[in-house]
Amino acid sequence: MRTAPIVAMRKVTVLRDMSIAPEFIFAYLRSEIGRRQINREITGATGQQHLLKNKVARIVIPPPSDTLCTQQKTLISTVWEEERSVAARYAQAAQIVLSALPNSK
């Protein structure tokens, strides 16, 4: 399933419940069930959608087991490391291309 692009606003809600690992919350909210809950709470009639702070509290996140949290944390940390590595390689590839162009020095 393709997701729509997101535009960030200066309105930010900080989740401070440290009883659930942030990696689990991240993965859960990106899941189909999490997205459905978010979409149900989104408001906005002018074409600009909002997820208001008081509606964030309505999103139900089931308490995960410690094993599941550990698995999620490990997997997401690995993905972030791979993403940084790929970004560095893209930058290196771009630099190689630029250095080969005339008048780039």
C-alpha positions, 0 to 999 in steps of 0.5 A, a space after each residue: 500500500 502506498 502512503 501519501 506524502 507528509 508535510 510537517 507542521 510546527 505543531 508537535 505532540 511528544 509522547 512521553 510514555 516510557 513504559 512502551 519502547 519508542 521503536 515499538 510505537 513507531 512500528 505500530 503506528 506505521 502498521 495498517 492497524 496504527 494507520 487506521 487509528 490515526 486516519 480515524 482521528 484526523 480532522 480538517 475540512 479545508 484540505 489540510 488535515 490535523 491530528 490534534 493532541 487530544 485525539 492522539 490520546 484516543 489511539 490505542 497501542 497494545 502493551 507489547 511483550 519485552 521480547 517483542 520490544 527487544 526484537 523491534 528495537 534491534 530491527 529498527 536500529 539495524 534499518 537506521 544503520 543501513 539507511 545511514 550507510 546507503 546515504 553515505 554511499 549515495 553522497 560518495 557516488 554523487 561526489 564521483 560524478 561531480 568530480 568527473 564533470 568538466 569545470 567542477 574543480 
